[in-house]
């Protein structure tokens, strides 16, 4: 039991290799969804189902659009500097 626990803990000492393809950016969507849900669960003034879902979806898309726009700006800046 102790050896298995140490083996499990040792597996967290090295980062997981995810690759650098554009599909790995899809791993951001569950993270953004969880951040939106937890943030709105803490900050919404009235806990009604429709209000909570609406504000969570708005925050989800706001964060997603901000990340996409930031990535495009950084890509264009890198292209402009290296061209």
C-alpha positions as CSV (number, residue, x, y, z in Angstrom):
1,X,0.0,0.0,0.0
2,X,2.8,2.4,0.9
3,X,4.8,1.6,-2.3
4,X,1.7,2.2,-4.4
5,X,1.1,5.5,-2.7
6,X,4.7,6.7,-3.3
7,X,4.5,5.5,-7.0
8,X,1.3,7.5,-7.4
9,X,2.8,10.6,-5.8
10,X,6.0,10.2,-7.9
11,X,4.0,10.3,-11.1
12,X,3.1,14.0,-10.4
13,X,6.7,15.1,-10.3
14,X,7.1,15.2,-14.1
15,X,4.8,17.3,-16.4
16,X,2.5,15.5,-18.8
17,X,3.4,15.9,-22.4
18,X,0.3,17.1,-24.3
19,X,1.9,18.1,-27.6
20,X,1.7,21.4,-29.5
21,X,-1.0,20.9,-32.0
22,X,-4.1,23.1,-32.2
23,X,-6.4,20.4,-30.9
24,X,-4.7,20.5,-27.5
25,X,-6.4,24.0,-27.1
26,X,-9.7,22.1,-26.8
27,X,-8.5,21.0,-23.3
28,X,-9.1,24.6,-22.3
29,X,-12.8,24.3,-22.7
30,X,-13.5,22.1,-19.6
31,X,-11.2,24.4,-17.6
32,X,-13.0,27.5,-18.7
33,X,-16.4,25.8,-18.0
34,X,-15.4,24.9,-14.5
35,X,-14.0,28.4,-13.8
36,X,-17.2,30.0,-15.1
37,X,-19.4,27.7,-13.0
38,X,-17.5,28.1,-9.8
39,X,-17.1,31.9,-10.2
40,X,-20.8,32.4,-10.9
41,X,-21.8,30.1,-8.1
42,X,-19.9,32.3,-5.7
43,X,-20.8,35.7,-7.2
44,X,-24.4,35.5,-8.4
45,X,-26.7,37.6,-6.3
46,X,-29.9,35.5,-6.7
47,X,-29.5,31.7,-7.1
48,X,-32.1,31.0,-9.7
49,X,-31.5,28.3,-12.3
50,X,-32.1,30.5,-15.4
51,X,-30.1,33.4,-14.1
52,X,-27.2,31.2,-13.1
53,X,-27.1,29.3,-16.4
54,X,-27.4,32.6,-18.4
55,X,-24.6,34.3,-16.6
56,X,-22.4,31.2,-16.6
57,X,-22.7,30.9,-20.4
58,X,-22.0,34.6,-20.9
59,X,-18.8,34.3,-18.8
60,X,-17.8,31.1,-20.6
61,X,-18.0,32.7,-24.0
62,X,-16.4,36.0,-22.8
63,X,-13.3,34.1,-21.5
64,X,-13.2,32.0,-24.7
65,X,-13.4,35.0,-27.0
66,X,-10.7,36.8,-24.9
67,X,-8.3,33.8,-25.2
68,X,-8.9,33.5,-28.9
69,X,-8.4,37.2,-29.6
70,X,-5.3,37.3,-27.4
71,X,-3.9,34.2,-29.3
72,X,-4.5,35.9,-32.6
73,X,-2.8,39.1,-31.5
74,X,0.2,37.3,-30.2
75,X,0.4,35.2,-33.4
76,X,0.2,38.3,-35.6
77,X,2.8,40.1,-33.4
78,X,5.2,37.1,-33.7
79,X,4.6,36.9,-37.4
80,X,5.3,40.7,-37.8
81,X,8.4,40.6,-35.7
82,X,9.9,37.6,-37.5
83,X,9.0,38.6,-41.1
